[in-house]
Amino acid sequence: MRTPPQKAKSDADLQAIIRATLKLWRRHHLSYDQTRYVARQVRHALELERPQIRTRIIERLSRDEERRLIDTAYRLTGTRGLLIKTLFQTGARVSEFVAIEVGDSFSTSR
């Protein structure tokens, strides 16, 4: 849920508006589609526009930063180096990487 702007009505004021709207729409027996149409027309009459949603841009490492990270990973021993090497060699996302199990890497066939 978005944070309401500073000039927004209080929650109590909004609840009163919701109750009044509810009574009005019930009195006129509006269907779902009709309520959507009414709300759209009211927004248009009030010249309300949907707020622009910022697109998130994932910051990527530069080639130099990537090379230094890989070089450092190959110099490290232990878990951290292994994790970084595996991430880069598999090309997996972190969410995919954390789901990898040992059995996924090594065949257990006899």
Long-range contacts (C-beta under 8 A, 24 or more apart in sequence): 2-51
